[in-house]
Amino acid sequence: MLGTPPPATAPILAASARGLTKTYGRGDTEVHALRGIDLDLPRGRFTAVMGPSGSGKSTLMHCLAGLDQATGGTVTVAGTDLGALDDDARTIFRREHIGFVFQSFNLLPMLTAVQNILLPLELGGDPVDQATRERAHTLADTLGVADRLDHRPSELSGGQQQRVAIARALVTRPDLLFADEPTGNLDSASSAEVLEHLRRSVRELGQTVVMVTHDRVAASQADDVVAMRDGRIA
């Protein structure tokens, strides 16, 4: 006789939102950017948040990342309630737990690729020892830019620059990596490469990635897709 199967284990969450609202302005100018969002982001998954302009997807990312404070509801990242932190504590939390990749690569032109990758650690006062340099090289190898580490951004293609930016975001071992339209400035071939390397960071490094995009092709590469419309999950 078959026994009762064990209950499914709940996924470990990298972040969650409950009853999340965000309102800008007052009176006639009031805009409800988020309208009661409930969302769980499992650890080790690639999640795409997509929707048209004005749907609230960027506002959701800003609240989840602690870049903006919600009007109501709660955001929990790595077990920490972001609403309970003051501005200074939230800044430190972002530096230690959250990575960012933007549409514009934001690499410093006077630094080499490896110097750009290591920059967040140096700014945070962390020692850049041999183990840290080996981690930077491992990330560069995973992202396909290991042979470009001594080159400056002007000597790299757009896709290579974005992959260096991803390595820079990952070097601090963030609990969450937010990618805001990461393929927006790239051609289709470079976009496919960047998306594949984001997937590799999830698959091979166990990273949690949340990508904001309006591109259905980009969103189709994710494990999970959250579609937004008018401040709600559609």
C-alpha positions as CSV (number, residue, x, y, z in Angstrom):
1,M,0.0,0.0,0.0
2,L,1.4,3.4,-1.0
3,G,2.0,5.8,1.9
4,T,0.9,9.4,1.9
5,P,3.5,11.5,0.0
6,P,5.3,14.1,2.1
7,P,4.0,17.6,1.9
8,A,5.8,19.8,-0.7
9,T,8.5,22.0,0.8
10,A,7.7,25.7,0.5
11,P,10.3,27.5,-1.6
12,I,12.8,29.7,0.1
13,L,12.0,33.3,-0.7
14,A,14.6,35.9,-1.7
15,A,12.0,38.7,-1.3
16,S,8.2,39.2,-0.8
17,A,5.7,42.0,-0.9
18,R,2.4,42.1,0.8
19,G,-0.3,44.7,0.2
20,L,2.2,46.9,-1.5
21,T,0.9,50.4,-2.6
22,K,2.7,53.4,-3.9
23,T,1.0,56.8,-4.5
24,Y,2.5,59.9,-6.0
25,G,1.0,63.4,-5.6
26,R,-2.3,64.4,-3.9
27,G,-5.7,65.4,-4.9
28,D,-6.2,65.9,-8.6
29,T,-2.6,65.0,-9.3
30,E,-2.7,61.8,-7.3
31,V,-1.3,58.7,-9.2
32,H,-1.6,55.2,-7.9
33,A,1.5,53.5,-9.2
34,L,1.0,50.3,-7.2
35,R,-2.4,49.0,-6.0
36,G,-2.0,46.3,-3.4
37,I,0.7,44.0,-4.8
38,D,1.3,40.6,-3.3
39,L,4.4,38.9,-4.7
40,D,6.8,36.2,-3.8
41,L,10.3,35.9,-5.4
42,P,11.8,32.4,-4.8
43,R,15.5,32.2,-4.3
44,G,17.5,30.9,-7.3
45,R,15.0,31.8,-9.9
46,F,15.0,34.2,-12.9
47,T,11.8,36.3,-12.7
48,A,10.7,38.8,-15.4
49,V,8.4,41.7,-14.5
50,M,6.9,43.0,-17.7
51,G,4.2,45.4,-18.8
52,P,3.7,48.5,-20.9
53,S,5.0,52.0,-19.8
54,G,3.0,53.2,-16.8
55,S,2.1,49.7,-15.6
56,G,4.1,50.1,-12.4
57,K,6.9,47.6,-13.1
58,S,9.7,50.1,-12.5
59,T,8.0,51.4,-9.3
60,L,7.7,47.8,-8.1
61,M,11.4,47.2,-8.7
62,H,12.3,50.5,-6.9
63,C,10.2,49.5,-3.8
64,L,11.5,45.9,-3.8
65,A,15.1,47.2,-4.0
66,G,14.7,49.8,-1.3
67,L,15.3,52.6,-3.7
68,D,11.9,54.0,-2.9
69,Q,9.6,53.7,0.1
70,A,6.2,52.2,-0.4
71,T,3.1,54.2,0.7
72,G,1.6,51.1,2.3
73,G,2.2,47.4,2.7
74,T,5.5,45.6,3.4
75,V,8.6,44.5,1.5
76,T,10.8,41.8,2.9
77,V,14.2,41.0,1.4
78,A,16.5,38.4,2.9
79,G,14.3,38.3,6.0
80,T,14.6,42.0,6.6
81,D,11.6,44.4,6.6
82,L,12.8,47.3,4.5
83,G,10.1,49.6,5.9
84,A,11.7,49.2,9.4
85,L,15.0,50.7,8.1
86,D,15.9,54.4,8.1
87,D,17.6,55.9,5.1
88,D,21.2,55.2,6.2
89,A,20.4,51.6,7.2
90,R,18.6,51.0,3.9
91,T,21.6,52.3,1.9
92,I,23.9,49.9,3.8
93,F,21.4,47.1,3.2
94,R,21.3,47.7,-0.5
95,R,25.1,47.7,-0.7
96,E,25.3,44.4,1.1
97,H,22.3,42.5,-0.3
98,I,21.2,43.9,-3.6
99,G,22.9,44.2,-7.0
100,F,21.8,46.4,-10.0
101,V,22.2,46.2,-13.7
102,F,20.8,49.1,-15.8
103,Q,20.1,49.8,-19.4
104,S,23.1,52.1,-19.5
105,F,26.1,50.1,-18.5
106,N,27.4,52.8,-16.0
107,L,31.0,51.5,-16.3
108,L,33.8,54.0,-15.4
109,P,35.7,54.7,-18.7
110,M,39.1,55.2,-17.0
111,L,39.0,51.8,-15.4
112,T,39.7,48.4,-16.9
113,A,36.9,45.7,-16.9
114,V,38.4,43.9,-13.9
115,Q,38.7,47.2,-12.0
116,N,35.1,48.0,-12.7
117,I,34.0,44.6,-11.5
118,L,35.9,45.0,-8.2
119,L,34.8,48.6,-7.7
120,P,31.8,47.9,-5.4
121,L,34.0,46.0,-3.0
122,E,36.6,48.8,-2.9
123,L,33.9,51.5,-2.3
124,G,32.4,49.4,0.5
125,G,35.8,49.1,2.2
126,D,36.1,45.3,1.7
127,P,39.6,43.9,1.2
128,V,40.4,42.9,-2.4
129,D,42.5,39.8,-1.7
130,Q,43.5,36.9,-3.9
131,A,40.2,35.0,-3.2
132,T,38.2,38.1,-4.3
133,R,40.2,38.4,-7.5
134,E,39.7,34.7,-8.2
135,R,35.9,35.2,-7.7
136,A,36.0,38.2,-10.2
137,H,37.8,36.0,-12.7
138,T,35.3,33.1,-12.2
139,L,32.4,35.5,-12.8
140,A,34.1,36.9,-15.9
141,D,34.6,33.4,-17.2
142,T,30.9,32.5,-16.5
143,L,29.8,35.6,-18.3
144,G,32.2,35.2,-21.2
145,V,34.5,38.2,-20.7
146,A,37.5,36.6,-19.0
147,D,39.7,37.5,-22.0
148,R,38.6,41.2,-21.9
149,L,39.5,42.0,-18.2
150,D,42.4,44.3,-19.1
151,H,40.4,46.3,-21.6
152,R,38.6,49.6,-20.9
153,P,34.9,50.0,-21.7
154,S,35.6,51.9,-25.0
155,E,37.4,48.7,-26.2
156,L,34.4,46.5,-25.5
157,S,31.2,45.9,-27.4
158,G,27.9,46.8,-25.9
159,G,27.2,43.2,-25.0
160,Q,30.6,42.8,-23.4
161,Q,30.1,46.0,-21.4
162,Q,26.7,44.8,-20.1
163,R,28.3,41.4,-19.1
164,V,31.0,43.3,-17.2
165,A,28.2,45.3,-15.5
166,I,26.5,42.0,-14.5
167,A,29.8,40.6,-13.1
168,R,30.2,43.9,-11.1
169,A,26.7,43.4,-9.7
170,L,27.4,39.8,-8.7
171,V,30.8,40.2,-7.2
172,T,29.3,41.2,-3.8
173,R,27.1,38.0,-3.7
174,P,23.8,39.9,-3.5
175,D,20.6,38.1,-2.4
176,L,18.8,39.8,-5.3
177,L,20.0,41.1,-8.7
178,F,17.7,43.6,-10.3
179,A,18.2,44.1,-14.1
180,D,16.3,47.1,-15.4
181,E,15.8,46.8,-19.2
182,P,19.3,45.2,-19.4
183,T,19.0,44.6,-23.2
184,G,17.5,48.0,-24.1
185,N,20.6,49.4,-25.7
186,L,21.7,46.2,-27.4
187,D,21.2,44.6,-30.8
188,S,19.3,41.3,-31.0
189,A,22.5,39.1,-31.0
190,S,24.0,40.9,-28.0
191,S,20.6,40.8,-26.2
192,A,20.4,37.1,-26.6
193,E,24.0,36.7,-25.2
194,V,23.2,38.9,-22.2
195,L,20.0,37.0,-21.4
196,E,21.7,33.7,-21.7
197,H,24.4,34.8,-19.3
198,L,21.8,36.0,-16.8
199,R,20.3,32.5,-17.0
200,R,23.7,31.0,-16.4
201,S,24.2,33.2,-13.3
202,V,20.9,31.6,-12.0
203,R,21.7,28.1,-13.1
204,E,25.4,27.9,-12.3
205,L,25.8,30.4,-9.5
206,G,22.4,30.0,-7.7
207,Q,21.7,33.7,-8.2
208,T,18.2,35.3,-7.9
209,V,17.5,37.6,-10.8
210,V,14.6,40.0,-11.2
211,M,14.4,41.6,-14.7
212,V,12.2,44.5,-15.5
213,T,11.3,44.6,-19.2
214,H,8.7,45.5,-21.8
215,D,10.1,43.0,-24.2
216,R,8.2,39.7,-24.6
217,V,11.2,38.0,-26.2
218,A,13.4,38.9,-23.2
219,A,10.7,37.9,-20.7
220,S,10.3,34.5,-22.4
221,Q,13.9,33.6,-21.2
222,A,12.9,33.8,-17.5
223,D,11.7,31.0,-15.3
224,D,8.7,33.0,-14.1
225,V,6.9,36.0,-15.6
226,V,4.9,38.6,-13.6
227,A,2.7,40.7,-16.0
228,M,1.6,44.1,-14.7
229,R,-1.1,46.5,-15.8
230,D,-2.3,49.7,-14.1
231,G,-0.4,49.1,-10.9
232,R,-1.6,45.5,-10.4
233,I,-0.4,42.1,-11.3
234,A,-2.5,41.2,-14.3
